[in-house]
Amino acid sequence: MKNSMLGLIAVLGLSACAMTGPTVEEVVATYHTELNAPHKETIRQKIVDSCSLVRYKDNDLEGGCYLSSDVIVYEFNITNNRIEWSPQAASTITKLALREVCEDENEALKYGFGLLVNLEGKNGFVGKLKNYKDCENI
């Protein structure tokens, strides 16, 4: 009985892990630009500089952006345990981040960089990787 209980706990634990979505690191690891190295490094530095200016914080939410490999990651974290991400809020935040990056003068997405929105907190998730083609739909 003890062995079967341990087996059941292990199966339930693995099932819970299997149901979770990919992490930011896993999504980023699958994406790379084909940009030449000197130009890529120039744009990379501009992205890092721009992201250093993007910080948001209020009583319920904090956020910002950073560059991970070839992907600009916008990360928002709900700091109030009484609220959660709704599909509408997630969609709005994703569109705002996409608009911000698409309208940026550095044109990072045009040069092959990706955009990922990571929503942390209750009902949070890692969004789908966005690219330059997604700029046409905002």
N, CA, C and O of each residue as an XYZ file, in Angstrom:
552
protein
N       0.832     -1.191      0.000
C       0.000      0.000      0.000
C       0.874      1.252      0.000
O       0.593      2.208     -0.722
N       1.928      1.246      0.805
C       2.808      2.399      0.885
C       3.476      2.674     -0.468
O       3.585      3.825     -0.888
N       3.928      1.591     -1.156
C       4.563      1.756     -2.467
C       3.580      2.265     -3.513
O       3.936      3.091     -4.354
N       2.340      1.774     -3.463
C       1.361      2.228     -4.448
C       0.986      3.696     -4.210
O       0.728      4.434     -5.161
N       0.958      4.110     -2.956
C       0.669      5.510     -2.634
C       1.790      6.411     -3.147
O       1.519      7.477     -3.700
N       3.038      6.000     -2.974
C       4.175      6.774     -3.480
C       4.128      6.845     -5.002
O       4.424      7.887     -5.587
N       3.756      5.736     -5.644
C       3.633      5.714     -7.096
C       2.547      6.659     -7.578
O       2.726      7.359     -8.576
N       1.415      6.684     -6.871
C       0.321      7.576     -7.223
C       0.733      9.037     -7.083
O       0.411      9.860     -7.939
N       1.438      9.355     -6.014
C       1.909     10.730     -5.801
C       2.885     11.131     -6.911
O       2.833     12.254     -7.411
N       3.773     10.212     -7.291
C       4.737     10.506     -8.348
C       4.026     10.734     -9.683
O       4.393     11.645    -10.426
N       3.029      9.932     -9.994
C       2.289     10.088    -11.245
C       1.525     11.409    -11.255
O       1.535     12.121    -12.260
N       0.864     11.741    -10.151
C       0.140     13.006    -10.070
C       1.097     14.183    -10.191
O       0.781     15.167    -10.861
N       2.242     14.102     -9.566
C       3.244     15.165     -9.658
C       3.732     15.345    -11.076
O       3.867     16.475    -11.546
N       4.001     14.246    -11.770
C       4.445     14.333    -13.162
C       3.332     14.850    -14.065
O       3.600     15.585    -15.015
N       2.096     14.478    -13.781
C       0.978     14.971    -14.579
C       0.835     16.470    -14.430
O       0.578     17.172    -15.408
N       0.998     16.963    -13.219
C       0.893     18.405    -12.984
C       1.998     19.138    -13.728
O       1.762     20.210    -14.286
N       3.199     18.575    -13.743
C       4.302     19.196    -14.469
C       4.039     19.190    -15.966
O       4.373     20.150    -16.661
N       3.452     18.129    -16.459
C       3.201     18.009    -17.885
C       2.126     18.983    -18.350
O       2.112     19.369    -19.519
N       1.226     19.387    -17.458
C       0.141     20.267    -17.840
C       0.564     21.735    -17.866
O      -0.137     22.561    -18.451
N       1.678     22.071    -17.254
C       2.100     23.459    -17.263
C       2.682     23.814    -18.621
O       3.202     22.956    -19.334
N       2.588     25.087    -18.967
C       3.095     25.538    -20.256
C       4.595     25.698    -20.239
O       5.244     25.468    -19.218
N       5.141     26.089    -21.365
C       6.595     26.272    -21.447
C       7.040     27.480    -20.626
O       6.265     28.408    -20.400
N       8.271     27.457    -20.191
C       8.838     28.589    -19.465
C       9.400     29.593    -20.465
O       9.542     29.292    -21.650
N       9.711     30.767    -19.983
C      10.329     31.787    -20.831
C      11.617     31.242    -21.427
O      11.875     31.406    -22.620
N      12.418     30.597    -20.602
C      13.699     30.056    -21.056
C      13.530     29.031    -22.171
O      14.313     29.009    -23.121
N      12.508     28.182    -22.058
C      12.266     27.171    -23.081
C      11.845     27.806    -24.409
O      12.298     27.382    -25.472
N      10.987     28.812    -24.348
C      10.549     29.478    -25.569
C      11.712     30.228    -26.204
O      11.915     30.151    -27.415
N      12.469     30.947    -25.397
C      13.599     31.725    -25.902
C      14.638     30.813    -26.552
O      15.228     31.173    -27.571
N      14.862     29.653    -25.978
C      15.874     28.726    -26.496
C      15.554     28.243    -27.910
O      16.450     27.798    -28.627
N      14.300     28.325    -28.314
C      13.911     27.837    -29.641
C      14.016     28.906    -30.718
O      13.790     28.616    -31.893
N      14.352     30.135    -30.344
C      14.308     31.246    -31.293
C      15.671     31.889    -31.488
O      16.349     32.218    -30.514
N      16.077     32.071    -32.735
C      17.330     32.757    -33.054
C      17.154     33.543    -34.346
O      16.478     33.090    -35.270
N      17.764     34.720    -34.404
C      17.696     35.515    -35.621
C      18.783     35.078    -36.583
O      19.743     34.409    -36.198
N      18.622     35.460    -37.819
C      19.621     35.175    -38.853
C      20.414     36.439    -39.187
O      21.045     36.524    -40.240
N      20.376     37.393    -38.304
C      21.027     38.674    -38.534
C      22.535     38.553    -38.426
O      23.041     37.762    -37.629
N      23.267     39.343    -39.235
C      24.724     39.281    -39.152
C      25.198     39.841    -37.813
O      24.532     40.694    -37.225
N      26.318     39.377    -37.342
C      26.784     39.654    -35.980
C      26.997     41.139    -35.652
O      26.494     41.579    -34.619
N      27.700     41.933    -36.453
C      27.924     43.329    -36.048
C      26.627     44.124    -35.919
O      26.436     44.847    -34.941
N      25.730     43.991    -36.907
C      24.464     44.723    -36.862
C      23.592     44.217    -35.705
O      22.921     45.001    -35.034
N      23.613     42.938    -35.491
C      22.829     42.321    -34.423
C      23.250     42.871    -33.060
O      22.401     43.155    -32.215
N      24.531     43.017    -32.851
C      25.022     43.519    -31.559
C      24.641     44.980    -31.345
O      24.364     45.391    -30.218
N      24.627     45.763    -32.414
C      24.216     47.166    -32.307
C      22.749     47.256    -31.884
O      22.404     48.016    -30.978
N      21.898     46.486    -32.536
C      20.471     46.488    -32.194
C      20.263     45.917    -30.791
O      19.441     46.420    -30.026
N      21.001     44.880    -30.464
C      20.901     44.283    -29.127
C      21.173     45.338    -28.050
O      20.451     45.403    -27.055
N      22.201     46.159    -28.238
C      22.532     47.184    -27.248
C      21.434     48.238    -27.163
O      21.123     48.723    -26.075
N      20.845     48.595    -28.303
C      19.743     49.555    -28.299
C      18.528     49.004    -27.551
O      17.843     49.735    -26.836
N      18.271     47.710    -27.724
C      17.146     47.077    -27.010
C      17.402     47.107    -25.509
O      16.514     47.451    -24.729
N      18.606     46.750    -25.110
C      18.953     46.759    -23.677
C      18.791     48.167    -23.109
O      18.261     48.337    -22.012
N      19.246     49.173    -23.852
C      19.103     50.560    -23.402
C      17.633     50.957    -23.281
O      17.240     51.593    -22.304
N      16.817     50.581    -24.275
C      15.385     50.903    -24.238
C      14.695     50.200    -23.067
O      13.873     50.799    -22.373
N      15.030     48.950    -22.856
C      14.389     48.197    -21.774
C      14.756     48.750    -20.395
O      13.981     48.627    -19.447
N      15.916     49.347    -20.290
C      16.298     49.916    -18.991
C      15.376     51.072    -18.607
O      15.311     51.451    -17.437
N      14.663     51.631    -19.582
C      13.738     52.731    -19.327
C      12.310     52.249    -19.073
O      11.460     53.040    -18.663
N      12.037     50.980    -19.308
C      10.674     50.448    -19.183
C      10.518     49.777    -17.823
O      10.939     48.636    -17.631
N       9.918     50.486    -16.895
C       9.608     49.943    -15.575
C       8.227     50.432    -15.183
O       7.912     51.614    -15.325
N       7.404     49.515    -14.689
C       6.053     49.858    -14.278
C       5.801     49.249    -12.911
O       6.149     48.094    -12.667
N       5.201     50.015    -12.027
C       4.874     49.471    -10.715
C       3.733     50.272    -10.109
O       3.759     51.503    -10.083
N       2.725     49.545     -9.618
C       1.677     50.151     -8.803
C       1.340     49.164     -7.691
O       2.113     48.242     -7.430
N       0.209     49.344     -7.042
C      -0.133     48.486     -5.900
C      -0.391     47.034     -6.284
O      -0.201     46.140     -5.460
N      -0.823     46.783     -7.523
C      -1.232     45.440     -7.924
C      -0.357     44.799     -8.982
O      -0.425     43.585     -9.173
N       0.462     45.574     -9.675
C       1.181     45.063    -10.827
C       2.552     45.722    -10.938
O       2.713     46.912    -10.671
N       3.533     44.919    -11.337
C       4.838     45.477    -11.669
C       5.325     44.807    -12.945
O       5.007     43.650    -13.219
N       6.094     45.550    -13.713
C       6.538     45.001    -14.982
C       7.736     45.723    -15.548
O       8.165     46.767    -15.056
N       8.252     45.131    -16.594
C       9.396     45.697    -17.280
C       9.770     44.803    -18.441
O       9.040     43.871    -18.779
N      10.909     45.086    -19.052
C      11.346     44.243    -20.156
C      12.841     43.977    -20.044
O      13.571     44.694    -19.359
N      13.269     42.945    -20.723
C      14.682     42.597    -20.792
C      14.917     41.796    -22.065
O      13.977     41.297    -22.683
N      16.167     41.683    -22.444
C      16.530     40.930    -23.635
C      17.110     39.591    -23.203
O      18.031     39.535    -22.388
N      16.570     38.533    -23.747
C      17.066     37.184    -23.479
C      17.369     36.530    -24.819
O      16.456     36.191    -25.572
N      18.644     36.357    -25.114
C      19.083     35.834    -26.399
C      18.588     36.761    -27.500
O      18.980     37.928    -27.528
N      17.743     36.285    -28.405
C      17.224     37.103    -29.507
C      15.765     37.495    -29.294
O      15.058     37.804    -30.253
N      15.317     37.483    -28.050
C      13.909     37.746    -27.741
C      13.793     38.857    -26.690
O      14.448     38.832    -25.648
N      12.938     39.827    -27.007
C      12.602     40.875    -26.048
C      11.479     40.314    -25.187
O      10.428     39.936    -25.703
N      11.698     40.259    -23.882
C      10.702     39.697    -22.974
C      10.091     40.827    -22.146
O      10.786     41.518    -21.401
N       8.782     40.998    -22.291
C       8.039     41.901    -21.421
C       7.435     41.041    -20.323
O       6.713     40.084    -20.600
N       7.728     41.382    -19.094
C       7.287     40.564    -17.968
C       6.437     41.411    -17.028
O       6.841     42.496    -16.611
N       5.256     40.896    -16.703
C       4.355     41.575    -15.788
C       3.963     40.601    -14.688
O       3.624     39.449    -14.956
N       4.013     41.073    -13.454
C       3.735     40.226    -12.303
C       2.653     40.873    -11.447
O       2.785     42.019    -11.018
N       1.581     40.122    -11.205
C       0.538     40.592    -10.289
C       1.069     40.418     -8.869
O       1.454     39.321     -8.465
N       1.083     41.508     -8.128
C       1.614     41.469     -6.763
C       0.514     41.377     -5.712
O       0.801     41.197     -4.528
N      -0.729     41.498     -6.129
C      -1.864     41.399     -5.227
C      -2.469     40.006     -5.390
O      -2.969     39.673     -6.465
N      -2.431     39.197     -4.348
C      -2.921     37.814     -4.417
C      -4.434     37.711     -4.608
O      -4.943     36.626     -4.888
N      -5.146     38.798     -4.465
C      -6.604     38.754     -4.604
C      -7.074     38.933     -6.040
O      -8.259     38.758     -6.321
N      -6.174     39.277     -6.955
C      -6.586     39.433     -8.345
C      -5.838     38.432     -9.213
O      -4.827     37.869     -8.794
N      -6.339     38.213    -10.424
C      -5.742     37.233    -11.325
C      -5.823     37.735    -12.759
O      -6.559     38.673    -13.063
N      -5.056     37.098    -13.631
C      -5.084     37.451    -15.045
C      -6.366     36.938    -15.676
O      -6.738     35.779    -15.494
N      -7.030     37.795    -16.408
C      -8.175     37.374    -17.208
C      -7.709     37.327    -18.663
O      -6.700     37.947    -18.999
N      -8.415     36.613    -19.524
C      -8.029     36.586    -20.942
C      -8.005     37.985    -21.566
O      -7.141     38.282    -22.391
N      -8.947     38.838    -21.175
C      -9.004     40.188    -21.727
C      -7.789     41.011    -21.300
O      -7.198     41.721    -22.113
N      -7.422     40.913    -20.030
C      -6.262     41.659    -19.536
C      -4.986     41.164    -20.206
O      -4.125     41.961    -20.580
N      -4.866     39.868    -20.356
C      -3.686     39.299    -21.004
C      -3.589     39.765    -22.454
O      -2.503     40.097    -22.930
N      -4.710     39.791    -23.147
C      -4.736     40.238    -24.534
C      -4.351     41.714    -24.643
O      -3.585     42.099    -25.527
N      -4.879     42.523    -23.752
C      -4.579     43.960    -23.755
C      -3.107     44.217    -23.501
O      -2.484     45.011    -24.206
N      -2.547     43.557    -22.504
C      -1.126     43.747    -22.183
C      -0.257     43.298    -23.350
O       0.718     43.969    -23.690
N      -0.598     42.175    -23.963
C       0.181     41.669    -25.098
C       0.134     42.657    -26.264
O       1.160     42.925    -26.889
N      -1.050     43.198    -26.560
C      -1.171     44.174    -27.654
C      -0.395     45.448    -27.357
O       0.226     46.020    -28.254
N      -0.424     45.898    -26.100
C       0.330     47.096    -25.736
C       1.834     46.878    -25.899
O       2.537     47.742    -26.423
N       2.319     45.732    -25.454
C       3.752     45.427    -25.592
C       4.133     45.308    -27.064
O       5.177     45.811    -27.479
N       3.294     44.648    -27.851
C       3.568     44.496    -29.284
C       3.587     45.862    -29.971
O       4.471     46.138    -30.783
N       2.623     46.706    -29.650
C       2.579     48.042    -30.240
C       3.838     48.827    -29.866
O       4.428     49.498    -30.712
N       4.241     48.744    -28.621
C       5.442     49.440    -28.150
C       6.672     49.015    -28.954
O       7.456     49.862    -29.383
N       6.841     47.723    -29.157
C       8.015     47.215    -29.868
C       7.903     47.472    -31.371
O       8.906     47.792    -32.010
N       6.720     47.340    -31.943
C       6.546     47.572    -33.382
C       6.767     49.032    -33.754
O       7.265     49.325    -34.841
N       6.407     49.942    -32.873
C       6.554     51.367    -33.159
C       7.896     51.931    -32.725
O       8.169     53.113    -32.939
N       8.735     51.104    -32.119
C      10.041     51.554    -31.652
C      10.939     51.877    -32.845
O      10.929     51.167    -33.851
N      11.695     52.929    -32.727
C      12.572     53.346    -33.826
C      13.696     52.359    -34.111
O      14.279     52.400    -35.194
N      14.012     51.484    -33.181
C      15.072     50.497    -33.397
C      14.638     49.390    -34.357
O      15.478     48.693    -34.925
N      13.334     49.232    -34.535
C      12.772     48.234    -35.443
C      13.348     46.840    -35.204
O      13.704     46.133    -36.146
N      13.433     46.460    -33.942
C      14.048     45.184    -33.579
C      13.352     43.995    -34.224
O      14.016     43.069    -34.689
N      12.020     44.007    -34.258
C      11.298     42.879    -34.848
C      11.548     42.800    -36.351
O      11.625     41.709    -36.918
N      11.673     43.952    -36.987
C      11.953     43.975    -38.426
C      13.283     43.293    -38.732
O      13.444     42.690    -39.793
N      14.215     43.385    -37.824
C      15.535     42.790    -38.024
C      15.629     41.358    -37.486
O      16.717     40.784    -37.436
N      14.502     40.786    -37.086
C      14.495     39.375    -36.740
C      14.391     39.040    -35.273
O      14.293     37.863    -34.927
N      14.407     40.026    -34.395
C      14.242     39.717    -32.976
C      12.789     39.337    -32.713
O      11.898     39.717    -33.473
N      12.552     38.596    -31.649
C      11.208     38.182    -31.288
C      10.719     38.932    -30.066
O      11.493     39.613    -29.393
N       9.437     38.808    -29.781
C       8.818     39.412    -28.599
C       8.040     38.341    -27.863
O       7.310     37.555    -28.469
N       8.201     38.318    -26.566
C       7.491     37.363    -25.721
C       6.944     38.107    -24.514
O       7.656     38.896    -23.893
N       5.679     37.858    -24.178
C       5.066     38.465    -23.002
C       4.881     37.371    -21.958
O       4.268     36.335    -22.218
N       5.424     37.626    -20.774
C       5.337     36.684    -19.663
C       4.472     37.305    -18.572
O       4.837     38.322    -17.983
N       3.325     36.690    -18.310
C       2.412     37.180    -17.289
C       2.520     36.265    -16.068
O       2.170     35.086    -16.129
N       3.002     36.816    -14.976
C       3.190     36.030    -13.760
C       2.110     36.370    -12.750
O       1.568     37.475    -12.750
N       1.805     35.413    -11.893
C       0.764     35.581    -10.902
C      -0.355     34.591    -11.176
O      -0.219     33.696    -12.010
N      -1.449     34.761    -10.473
C      -2.578     33.854    -10.592
C      -3.110     33.833    -12.029
O      -3.401     34.886    -12.597
N      -3.236     32.648    -12.612
C      -3.657     32.429    -14.001
C      -2.670     32.989    -15.019
O      -3.032     33.204    -16.176
N      -1.450     33.224    -14.610
C      -0.436     33.759    -15.517
C       0.084     32.697    -16.473
O      -0.118     31.501    -16.261
N       0.750     33.144    -17.519
C       1.286     32.215    -18.503
C       2.310     32.930    -19.362
O       2.393     34.158    -19.363
N       3.078     32.155    -20.083
C       4.009     32.683    -21.074
C       3.260     32.728    -22.399
O       2.722     31.715    -22.847
N       3.224     33.890    -23.019
C       2.487     34.057    -24.269
C       3.184     33.415    -25.453
O       4.220     32.764    -25.317
N       2.592     33.614    -26.608
C       3.173     33.094    -27.852
C       4.240     34.067    -28.342
O       4.128     35.281    -28.169
N       5.260     33.512    -28.949
C       6.333     34.310    -29.504
C       5.803     35.138    -30.678
O       5.166     34.604    -31.586
N       6.068     36.428    -30.652
C       5.623     37.340    -31.711
C       6.824     37.734    -32.573
O       7.962     37.747    -32.105
N       6.546     38.056    -33.850
C       7.604     38.511    -34.753
C       7.089     39.692    -35.562
O       6.008     40.217    -35.294
N       7.868     40.102    -36.548
C       7.544     41.297    -37.332
C       6.193     41.185    -38.038
O       5.500     42.193    -38.174
N       5.804     40.017    -38.480
C       4.517     39.847    -39.162
C       3.347     40.215    -38.253
O       2.304     40.659    -38.733
N       3.515     40.033    -36.944
C       2.451     40.356    -36.001
C       2.225     41.860    -35.904
O       1.163     42.289    -35.452
N       3.189     42.663    -36.316
C       3.022     44.122    -36.289
C       1.925     44.578    -37.246
O       1.311     45.624    -37.032
N       1.678     43.815    -38.281
C       0.657     44.163    -39.258
C      -0.760     44.028    -38.688
O      -1.705     44.593    -39.238
N      -0.909     43.285    -37.594
C      -2.229     42.970    -37.055
C      -2.586     43.765    -35.803
O      -3.525     43.399    -35.096
N      -1.862     44.839    -35.514
C      -2.209     45.600    -34.300
C      -2.991     46.848    -34.622
O      -3.360     47.596    -33.717
